Amino acid sequence: MDPALLLALPVLIFSVVIHEFAHGWVARKEGDDTAYALGRLTLNPLKHVDPIGTVVVPLVLLLSSSRMLFGWAKPVPVDPSRFRNYRAGDIRVSLAGIAANLLFAFVCTILVVVAIRMATLIPALAPTLAVIHGMAQFGIYINAILAVFNLIPIPPLDGSHVMYHLLPPALGMRYRKFGRYGILVLLALVMLLPGVLSVLLWPVDLIVGAADAFIRLWT
């Protein structure tokens, strides 16, 4: 097992937790306090653990010495019928998780810059700062993946909510019904057509490249 991946696990867990927290936080701003009432409007990972996505999948990847770590948290409950403006609220809540991951990617970028510069100024802290540097670097990568992946307009991913509101009503209803097969389509893409998924995730390289350019600029 790669020790670097083991250090990355807490970053992955926090990344999926802030994604779900953001959905619940914006939903409350839009008029739906379902997540808050159920105790899910918190950054406590134990409240968001999904047995498969937060435990089994990351552990299998770790034990298989995979070069990639991925996972997801239990979706926060949201009741769109309680939004003050259903269409606008649904779009904002859906995009909130993506925005949270992009913001965290930026925070991780700043942490990398700080770690590099502090290691130069205080060599005695270099080993500790190297760990922070590695975790933050992974944070940039995993949050870029989470943001872009969730933008894919396949139900139940966040991008599908935006797509639904862009379609004519009749077509939108058929599109939403397709959601019952969305997970199967995603699994097929990941397992049978990995090349297609790579094409869909091409913006990840742009985000990571921009972060690397920012780091080089300030170090």
C-alpha positions as CSV (number, residue, x, y, z in Angstrom):
1,M,0.0,0.0,0.0
2,D,1.3,3.4,-1.0
3,P,1.8,5.5,2.2
4,A,1.0,8.6,0.2
5,L,-2.5,7.2,-0.6
6,L,-3.1,6.5,3.1
7,L,-2.3,10.2,3.9
8,A,-4.7,11.2,1.1
9,L,-7.6,9.3,2.6
10,P,-8.5,12.1,5.2
11,V,-8.4,14.6,2.3
12,L,-10.8,12.5,0.2
13,I,-13.2,12.1,3.2
14,F,-13.2,15.9,3.9
15,S,-13.6,16.7,0.2
16,V,-16.8,14.6,-0.2
17,V,-18.1,15.9,3.2
18,I,-17.8,19.5,2.2
19,H,-19.5,18.7,-1.1
20,E,-22.6,17.4,0.7
21,F,-22.4,20.1,3.4
22,A,-22.5,22.7,0.7
23,H,-25.7,21.2,-0.7
24,G,-27.4,21.3,2.7
25,W,-26.2,24.8,3.6
26,V,-27.4,26.4,0.3
27,A,-30.7,24.4,0.5
28,R,-31.3,26.0,3.9
29,K,-30.6,29.4,2.5
30,E,-33.2,28.6,-0.2
31,G,-35.9,27.7,2.3
32,D,-35.4,24.0,2.9
33,D,-34.0,23.1,6.4
34,T,-34.4,19.3,6.0
35,A,-30.7,18.6,6.2
36,Y,-30.4,20.9,9.3
37,A,-33.4,19.3,11.0
38,L,-31.9,15.8,10.5
39,G,-28.5,16.8,11.9
40,R,-26.8,16.6,8.5
41,L,-25.7,20.2,8.2
42,T,-22.4,19.5,9.8
43,L,-18.8,18.9,8.8
44,N,-18.6,15.8,11.1
45,P,-17.6,13.0,8.7
46,L,-19.6,10.4,10.8
47,K,-22.8,12.1,9.8
48,H,-22.0,11.7,6.1
49,V,-20.4,8.3,5.9
50,D,-21.7,6.1,3.1
51,P,-20.7,2.5,3.7
52,I,-19.8,1.9,0.1
53,G,-18.6,5.2,-1.1
54,T,-16.8,6.4,2.0
55,V,-15.5,3.1,3.3
56,V,-15.5,0.1,0.9
57,V,-14.4,1.8,-2.3
58,P,-11.5,3.8,-0.8
59,L,-10.3,0.7,1.2
60,V,-10.4,-1.5,-1.9
61,L,-8.4,1.0,-3.9
62,L,-5.9,1.3,-1.0
63,L,-5.5,-2.4,-0.5
64,S,-5.2,-3.0,-4.3
65,S,-2.3,-0.5,-4.4
66,S,-4.3,1.5,-6.9
67,R,-2.7,4.8,-8.0
68,M,-6.1,6.5,-7.7
69,L,-8.3,7.1,-4.7
70,F,-11.9,8.0,-5.1
71,G,-15.2,7.9,-3.1
72,W,-18.4,9.7,-2.2
73,A,-20.5,10.6,0.9
74,K,-24.1,9.9,1.7
75,P,-26.2,12.6,-0.1
76,V,-27.8,15.1,2.2
77,P,-31.6,15.1,2.1
78,V,-33.1,18.0,0.1
79,D,-36.7,18.8,-0.5
80,P,-36.9,21.1,-3.6
81,S,-40.6,21.7,-3.0
82,R,-39.7,23.9,-0.1
83,F,-37.4,26.3,-2.0
84,R,-38.7,29.8,-2.3
85,N,-37.9,29.6,-6.1
86,Y,-38.0,26.0,-7.2
87,R,-36.0,26.4,-10.5
88,A,-33.3,28.8,-9.3
89,G,-33.0,27.1,-5.9
90,D,-32.6,23.6,-7.4
91,I,-29.8,24.9,-9.7
92,R,-28.0,26.8,-6.9
93,V,-28.2,23.8,-4.5
94,S,-27.0,21.4,-7.2
95,L,-24.0,23.6,-8.1
96,A,-23.1,24.3,-4.5
97,G,-21.2,21.1,-4.0
98,I,-19.2,21.7,-7.2
99,A,-18.4,25.3,-6.0
100,A,-17.3,23.9,-2.6
101,N,-14.9,21.5,-4.2
102,L,-13.4,24.2,-6.5
103,L,-13.0,26.5,-3.5
104,F,-11.3,23.7,-1.5
105,A,-9.0,23.0,-4.5
106,F,-8.0,26.7,-4.3
107,V,-7.4,26.5,-0.6
108,C,-5.2,23.4,-1.2
109,T,-3.3,25.4,-3.8
110,I,-2.5,28.1,-1.3
111,L,-1.5,25.4,1.3
112,V,1.0,24.0,-1.2
113,V,2.5,27.5,-1.7
114,V,2.7,28.1,2.0
115,A,4.3,24.7,2.7
116,I,7.0,25.2,0.0
117,R,7.9,28.7,1.2
118,M,7.9,27.7,4.9
119,A,10.1,24.7,4.2
120,T,12.7,27.1,2.7
121,L,12.4,29.5,5.7
122,I,12.3,26.9,8.4
123,P,14.2,23.8,7.3
124,A,13.6,22.0,10.6
125,L,9.9,21.8,9.7
126,A,10.6,20.4,6.3
127,P,9.4,16.8,7.0
128,T,6.1,18.0,8.5
129,L,5.6,20.5,5.7
130,A,6.3,17.8,3.1
131,V,3.4,15.8,4.4
132,I,1.1,18.9,4.3
133,H,2.4,19.6,0.8
134,G,1.6,16.1,-0.4
135,M,-1.9,16.1,1.1
136,A,-2.7,19.5,-0.3
137,Q,-1.4,18.5,-3.7
138,F,-3.8,15.5,-3.6
139,G,-6.6,17.8,-2.5
140,I,-6.2,19.9,-5.6
141,Y,-6.5,16.8,-7.8
142,I,-9.4,15.0,-6.0
143,N,-11.4,18.2,-5.7
144,A,-10.9,18.9,-9.4
145,I,-12.2,15.4,-10.2
146,L,-15.2,15.7,-7.8
147,A,-16.2,19.1,-9.3
148,V,-15.9,18.0,-13.0
149,F,-17.3,14.5,-12.5
150,N,-20.4,15.9,-10.7
151,L,-21.0,18.3,-13.6
152,I,-21.6,15.4,-16.0
153,P,-25.3,15.7,-17.0
154,I,-26.2,12.1,-16.1
155,P,-28.8,11.6,-13.3
156,P,-28.3,11.6,-10.4
157,L,-25.1,13.8,-10.7
158,D,-25.5,17.5,-9.9
159,G,-25.1,18.5,-13.6
160,S,-28.3,16.6,-14.4
161,H,-30.3,19.1,-12.2
162,V,-29.1,22.0,-14.3
163,M,-29.7,20.2,-17.6
164,Y,-33.2,19.3,-16.5
165,H,-34.1,23.0,-16.1
166,L,-32.6,23.9,-19.5
167,L,-34.8,21.3,-21.4
168,P,-38.4,21.8,-22.5
169,P,-40.8,20.5,-19.9
170,A,-41.9,17.4,-21.7
171,L,-38.3,16.4,-22.6
172,G,-37.2,17.3,-19.1
173,M,-39.6,14.9,-17.5
174,R,-38.4,12.0,-19.8
175,Y,-34.8,13.0,-18.9
176,R,-35.5,12.9,-15.2
177,K,-37.2,9.5,-15.5
178,F,-33.9,8.3,-17.1
179,G,-32.4,8.9,-13.7
180,R,-33.4,5.4,-12.5
181,Y,-30.8,4.1,-14.9
182,G,-28.2,6.8,-14.3
183,I,-26.0,4.7,-11.9
184,L,-25.9,1.8,-14.4
185,V,-24.8,4.2,-17.2
186,L,-22.1,5.7,-14.9
187,L,-20.8,2.2,-14.0
188,A,-20.7,1.2,-17.7
189,L,-18.7,4.3,-18.5
190,V,-16.2,3.7,-15.7
191,M,-15.8,0.0,-16.3
192,L,-16.4,-0.6,-20.0
193,L,-15.6,2.7,-21.7
194,P,-12.9,4.4,-19.6
195,G,-11.8,6.4,-22.6
196,V,-15.2,8.2,-22.7
197,L,-14.9,9.1,-19.0
198,S,-11.4,10.5,-19.7
199,V,-12.8,12.7,-22.4
200,L,-15.6,13.9,-20.1
201,L,-13.0,14.7,-17.3
202,W,-10.7,16.7,-19.6
203,P,-11.3,20.0,-17.6
204,V,-9.6,18.3,-14.6
205,D,-6.2,18.8,-16.4
206,L,-7.1,22.5,-16.9
207,I,-7.8,23.0,-13.2
208,V,-4.8,21.1,-12.0
209,G,-2.6,22.9,-14.6
210,A,-3.9,26.3,-13.4
211,A,-3.1,25.4,-9.8
212,D,0.4,24.3,-10.8
213,A,1.0,27.6,-12.7
214,F,-0.2,29.5,-9.6
215,I,2.2,27.5,-7.4
216,R,5.1,28.1,-9.7
217,L,4.3,31.8,-9.8
218,W,4.5,32.2,-6.0
219,T,7.4,29.8,-5.2
